Amino acid sequence: MAFVPPARHLLRAKDLADARYFEPLGVDDMARTAGLSRAHFSREFRRAFGESPHAYLLTRRLERAAALLRVTDRSVADICLSVGLQSIGSFTTSFTRTYGMSPTAYRAKFPPAAAHALVPACIVRAHGRPQHRTFREDSADGAG
Amino acid sequence: MIRITRAQFWVHDQDEALAFYTQKLGMEVRADVTLPEMNFRWLTVGPAGQPDVDIVLMAIPGPPMMDDETAEQVRSLMAKGFAGTIFLTTDDVHASFDELRNRGVEFVEEPEERPYGIDSSFRDPSGNHIRLTQVREMAAV
C-alpha cells in the first residue's frame, strides 16, 4: 500500500467542497471525508491551505454565485439556494462584504457571458474565488 | 517543427499510478523500464489511438538529485493538488464519465455545460488534477 501524505486526505475534503457546494454541506462533512475530528481537521486544513474549511466552502459558494450572476439571468434568491446557502439575507450580506457591492449591482457591472474568453472552468473556479473577509455573522464556524 | 511528445506528472507510487492510468483510465503502457544501477524506473502511459503523446509517471527522486526537503515539498504540493493539470478530451464526455466512474474513478466535477464544451474533472491517486472535456464544435463564422 502506497504511503499517502496527510494532505491528500485534506485535499479530498477540499474537493468535496468543490464538488458538492450546492448541497447543504458543512465543515462536519468535510472533516468526515478527511477522516479527522472536526477540530483537528479545521486546524490541519488551515495549516495546509492557509484558510479555514468554513472560509473555503463559503468563498467557493460565493464564487459560484458570482459566476451565475454574470452568466445567467436567474434571480438572486434562486442563485443563493443553488449554491447551497439557505438564507438570502445572510447570502446578500456575505456577498456584499466580499465583492464590495450587492449581488444585483455586481450583475449590472459585468457584460454578457458571450463577451468572455473561453477560459477552462477550473481556471475560473480557482482564480475567481474571492478572498474571505470575516465579519461577525461568520464567527460561528460552520455557519452559512 | 516542434511538437509535444510527453508531459510529466510526479506520482507518490508508480505501481499505484500505473494501475490507475491503465485499469481505470484505460491507457496503454508505453514504456516501463527499470535501470537498477540508477534506481530509476522510466514509466510512461498514453491513450490508445494517440501513439505520439505520453504521460511520464515519475517517482519523486531522493538525494543527490533532489534533497529530502525539496522532495517533501513536492510531495506536499501534489497532495494538496497544486502540482499541475493534464487536460484530456473525449468525443462523448457522458459516456466516458459513466465508464470511468464504473471503474471507480472519483470525479471532483461531474460533466457540466461550459461555454467551450462539457467539462468534468477528477484526480489520480497522487492528487494530480485531470480534466476531461468534450469540446464544443464551434460553428464556422
Interface residues (C-beta under 8 A of the other chain):
Chain A: A2 F3 V4 P5 P6 A7 R8 L10 L11 K14 D15 D18 A19 A48 F49 A113 A114 H116 L118 P120 A121 C122
Chain B: H12 D13 D15 E16 R75 S76 M78 A79 K80 G81 T85 F87 F107 V108 E109 E110 E112 R114 P115 Y116 D119 S121 R123 P125 S126 G127 H129 R131 T133
